[in-house]
Amino acid sequence: MQETNYTLDEAYLKATAFEATEQIIGIQQEKILHRTLKYYLCNNDAYHEIKIKKSEKGILYADICIDNNIYEIQTRGFNKLRDKLDEFLKDYKVTIVHPIAYKKNIYKIEGTGLISGPKKSPKTGRVFDAFKELYKIKTFLNHPNLSLKFILLEMDEYRTVVEKKHVRSSGYIREKQIPKKIEAIYDFNSKIDYIRFLDSLNLDSEFTSLELKKAAKVNKNLATLSLNILTYLEVVERIGKKGNSYIYKIKRFNE
């Protein structure tokens, strides 16, 4: 697939000017971040929202489809992709595009309509954040027609403040995420891409989940979940135990 020559800013302007001409639910409910990335990846909207086939669960549309290549942009909820992947991977090469908020400025919209902020989010987004979503489509990850593209973005996020109705309530509704700058793009097309990514962490030749946690700067649960996926993909392997912790090593093609 030929990717766009639009800058992110140009893609955002194109997305904000867009008006849906077809009554496709996916388009009507589409968020500005999703739409911007569609134009960033493919500036010709004739290739957007292409009907691929009709299944028992309804008509399946691809976000972008050119020739035999499909891009599916998913901000979260990868479990929603399962039906599409079941069908698309049979006949197409599919790339899942996942934006990750590398840095985020938060604006709060009060009940009066007053917007306060920005307040810088203390969290820095990382590639490993995507592994929480990858777990939801784990059984598809080894498919030869599937690739992944993670886009780390600086963005502005607008939130409407709402009453907290229970302990776990966030106290807000996310209204809009506006991409401002691309920090980095990571493509995972084969096992070697995962290996190169792990090599960039400068891990020892043998390591535990705790050591991955420290190198990747993630929490323990995410490090464990990531190793579950990487083991499934045969990118790493368990080679023993140290106390209560498993010991892992990266699998090399010459080993």
C-alpha positions as CSV (number, residue, x, y, z in Angstrom):
1,M,0.0,0.0,0.0
2,Q,1.2,3.5,-0.9
3,E,1.2,5.6,2.3
4,T,0.2,9.2,2.2
5,N,2.3,12.3,1.6
6,Y,0.2,14.3,4.0
7,T,1.7,15.6,7.2
8,L,-0.2,14.9,10.4
9,D,-1.4,18.6,10.4
10,E,-2.7,18.3,6.8
11,A,-4.4,15.0,7.6
12,Y,-6.1,16.6,10.7
13,L,-7.4,19.6,8.6
14,K,-8.7,17.2,6.0
15,A,-10.4,15.1,8.7
16,T,-12.1,18.1,10.3
17,A,-13.5,19.2,6.9
18,F,-14.9,15.7,6.2
19,E,-18.6,15.2,5.9
20,A,-20.0,11.6,5.8
21,T,-21.8,11.0,2.5
22,E,-23.0,7.5,3.3
23,Q,-25.0,6.2,6.2
24,I,-22.3,3.9,7.5
25,I,-22.5,3.6,11.3
26,G,-18.7,3.3,11.6
27,I,-18.3,6.7,9.8
28,Q,-21.1,8.4,11.7
29,Q,-19.5,7.5,15.1
30,E,-15.9,8.0,14.0
31,K,-13.7,10.1,16.2
32,I,-11.4,12.8,14.9
33,L,-8.2,10.9,15.9
34,H,-9.4,7.8,13.9
35,R,-10.3,10.0,10.9
36,T,-7.1,11.9,11.0
37,L,-5.0,8.7,10.9
38,K,-7.0,7.5,7.9
39,Y,-6.0,10.6,6.0
40,Y,-2.5,10.3,7.2
41,L,-2.2,6.7,6.0
42,C,-4.1,7.3,2.8
43,N,-4.9,10.8,1.5
44,N,-7.5,9.6,-1.1
45,D,-10.8,8.9,0.7
46,A,-12.0,6.9,-2.3
47,Y,-10.1,4.0,-0.6
48,H,-11.7,4.7,2.8
49,E,-14.5,2.6,4.3
50,I,-14.5,-0.1,1.6
51,K,-17.1,-2.8,1.7
52,I,-15.3,-6.1,1.8
53,K,-18.1,-8.7,2.3
54,K,-21.3,-9.3,4.0
55,S,-21.2,-11.8,6.8
56,E,-23.7,-13.3,9.2
57,K,-23.0,-10.4,11.5
58,G,-23.5,-7.7,8.9
59,I,-21.5,-5.9,6.2
60,L,-17.8,-5.7,6.9
61,Y,-16.0,-2.5,6.0
62,A,-12.3,-1.9,5.9
63,D,-11.0,1.5,7.2
64,I,-8.6,1.6,4.2
65,C,-8.3,-0.9,1.3
66,I,-6.1,-0.6,-1.7
67,D,-5.6,-3.7,-3.9
68,N,-4.9,-6.5,-1.5
69,N,-4.0,-4.4,1.5
70,I,-6.2,-3.4,4.4
71,Y,-5.4,-0.9,7.2
72,E,-7.6,-1.2,10.3
73,I,-7.2,1.7,12.8
74,Q,-8.1,0.7,16.3
75,T,-7.7,3.1,19.3
76,R,-8.8,0.4,21.8
77,G,-11.1,-2.6,22.1
78,F,-9.2,-4.9,19.9
79,N,-11.7,-7.6,20.7
80,K,-14.0,-5.8,18.2
81,L,-11.6,-6.7,15.4
82,R,-12.0,-10.5,15.8
83,D,-14.9,-10.8,13.2
84,K,-13.1,-8.7,10.7
85,L,-9.8,-10.6,11.2
86,D,-11.6,-13.9,10.7
87,E,-12.7,-12.8,7.3
88,F,-10.1,-10.3,6.1
89,L,-7.0,-12.4,6.8
90,K,-8.3,-15.1,4.4
91,D,-7.7,-13.0,1.4
92,Y,-5.9,-9.8,2.4
93,K,-2.8,-8.5,4.1
94,V,-4.0,-6.6,7.1
95,T,-2.2,-4.0,9.2
96,I,-3.7,-2.9,12.5
97,V,-2.8,0.7,13.2
98,H,-2.9,1.6,16.9
99,P,-2.3,5.1,18.2
100,I,-0.6,5.5,21.6
101,A,-0.6,8.7,23.6
102,Y,3.1,9.3,24.1
103,K,2.5,12.7,25.7
104,K,-0.9,14.2,26.5
105,N,-2.2,17.6,27.4
106,I,-5.6,17.4,29.2
107,Y,-8.4,20.0,28.9
108,K,-11.4,19.7,31.2
109,I,-14.9,20.9,30.0
110,E,-16.9,21.9,33.1
111,G,-20.7,21.8,33.2
112,T,-20.8,25.5,32.5
113,G,-19.0,24.9,29.2
114,L,-15.8,26.5,30.6
115,I,-12.6,24.7,29.4
116,S,-9.7,24.6,31.8
117,G,-6.2,23.5,31.2
118,P,-4.0,22.3,29.7
119,K,-2.7,20.0,32.3
120,K,0.1,17.7,31.3
121,S,-0.6,14.0,31.9
122,P,2.0,12.4,34.1
123,K,1.9,9.2,32.0
124,T,4.3,8.6,29.1
125,G,2.9,6.2,26.6
126,R,5.0,3.2,25.5
127,V,4.8,0.5,22.9
128,F,4.2,-2.1,25.6
129,D,0.8,-0.3,26.4
130,A,-0.4,-1.9,23.2
131,F,0.2,-5.4,24.5
132,K,-2.9,-5.1,26.7
133,E,-4.9,-4.9,23.5
134,L,-2.9,-7.5,21.6
135,Y,-3.9,-10.1,24.2
136,K,-7.5,-9.7,23.0
137,I,-6.5,-10.9,19.5
138,K,-3.6,-13.2,20.6
139,T,-4.7,-16.1,18.5
140,F,-4.4,-14.0,15.3
141,L,-0.9,-12.6,16.0
142,N,1.0,-15.5,14.3
143,H,-1.0,-15.1,11.0
144,P,1.4,-14.4,8.1
145,N,-1.0,-11.8,6.7
146,L,-1.2,-9.7,9.9
147,S,1.1,-6.8,10.6
148,L,1.0,-4.1,13.4
149,K,1.8,-0.4,13.3
150,F,2.0,1.5,16.6
151,I,2.0,5.3,16.3
152,L,3.3,7.2,19.3
153,L,1.6,10.6,19.4
154,E,1.6,13.8,21.3
155,M,-2.1,14.8,21.7
156,D,-4.6,17.1,23.3
157,E,-7.4,15.4,25.1
158,Y,-10.7,17.1,26.0
159,R,-12.7,15.6,28.9
160,T,-16.2,16.5,30.1
161,V,-16.4,16.4,33.9
162,V,-19.2,14.2,35.2
163,E,-20.4,13.1,38.7
164,K,-18.6,10.0,40.1
165,K,-21.3,7.4,40.6
166,H,-19.0,4.6,41.9
167,V,-15.4,4.2,43.2
168,R,-13.9,3.1,39.9
169,S,-15.5,6.0,38.0
170,S,-13.0,8.2,36.3
171,G,-15.1,11.3,36.8
172,Y,-15.0,12.3,33.2
173,I,-16.0,11.4,29.6
174,R,-13.4,11.5,27.0
175,E,-14.8,13.7,24.2
176,K,-12.0,14.3,21.8
177,Q,-8.3,13.4,21.2
178,I,-6.5,15.7,18.8
179,P,-3.2,14.4,17.5
180,K,-0.5,17.1,17.5
181,K,2.8,15.4,16.7
182,I,4.2,12.0,15.8
183,E,6.9,11.0,18.2
184,A,7.7,7.6,16.6
185,I,6.3,4.8,14.5
186,Y,6.9,1.1,15.2
187,D,6.2,-1.5,12.6
188,F,5.9,-5.2,13.5
189,N,5.8,-7.3,10.3
190,S,7.7,-10.3,11.5
191,K,9.4,-11.9,14.5
192,I,12.6,-10.1,13.7
193,D,10.9,-6.7,14.3
194,Y,9.9,-7.9,17.8
195,I,13.5,-9.1,18.4
196,R,15.0,-5.7,17.3
197,F,12.5,-3.9,19.6
198,L,13.5,-6.1,22.6
199,D,17.2,-5.6,21.7
200,S,16.7,-1.8,22.0
201,L,15.9,-2.3,25.7
202,N,19.4,-3.6,26.3
203,L,18.3,-6.6,28.3
204,D,20.7,-9.2,29.6
205,S,20.9,-12.4,27.5
206,E,18.7,-14.0,30.2
207,F,16.1,-12.0,32.1
208,T,13.0,-12.2,34.3
209,S,9.7,-10.4,34.1
210,L,11.0,-8.0,36.8
211,E,14.0,-7.2,34.7
212,L,11.8,-6.5,31.7
213,K,9.6,-4.4,33.9
214,K,12.6,-2.2,34.8
215,A,14.0,-2.0,31.3
216,A,10.7,-1.2,29.7
217,K,9.5,1.1,32.5
218,V,6.1,-0.7,32.8
219,N,4.3,-2.3,35.7
220,K,4.7,-5.9,36.7
221,N,1.3,-7.1,35.3
222,L,2.1,-5.5,31.9
223,A,5.5,-7.1,31.8
224,T,4.1,-10.5,32.6
225,L,1.3,-10.1,30.0
226,S,3.8,-9.0,27.4
227,L,6.0,-12.0,28.0
228,N,3.0,-14.2,27.7
229,I,2.4,-12.8,24.2
230,L,6.1,-12.8,23.2
231,T,6.4,-16.5,24.3
232,Y,3.3,-17.3,22.3
233,L,4.9,-15.7,19.3
234,E,8.1,-17.6,19.9
235,V,10.1,-14.4,20.1
236,V,11.2,-15.3,23.6
237,E,11.3,-18.7,25.4
238,R,11.4,-19.8,29.0
239,I,14.6,-21.6,29.9
240,G,14.3,-22.1,33.7
241,K,13.5,-20.5,37.0
242,K,15.2,-18.2,39.5
243,G,13.3,-18.5,42.8
244,N,9.7,-18.0,41.9
245,S,10.4,-16.2,38.7
246,Y,10.7,-17.7,35.2
247,I,13.9,-16.9,33.2
248,Y,13.5,-15.9,29.6
249,K,15.8,-15.4,26.6
250,I,15.3,-14.0,23.2
251,K,15.1,-16.6,20.5
252,R,17.6,-16.0,17.7
253,F,17.2,-17.4,14.2
254,N,20.7,-19.0,14.3
255,E,20.0,-20.8,17.5
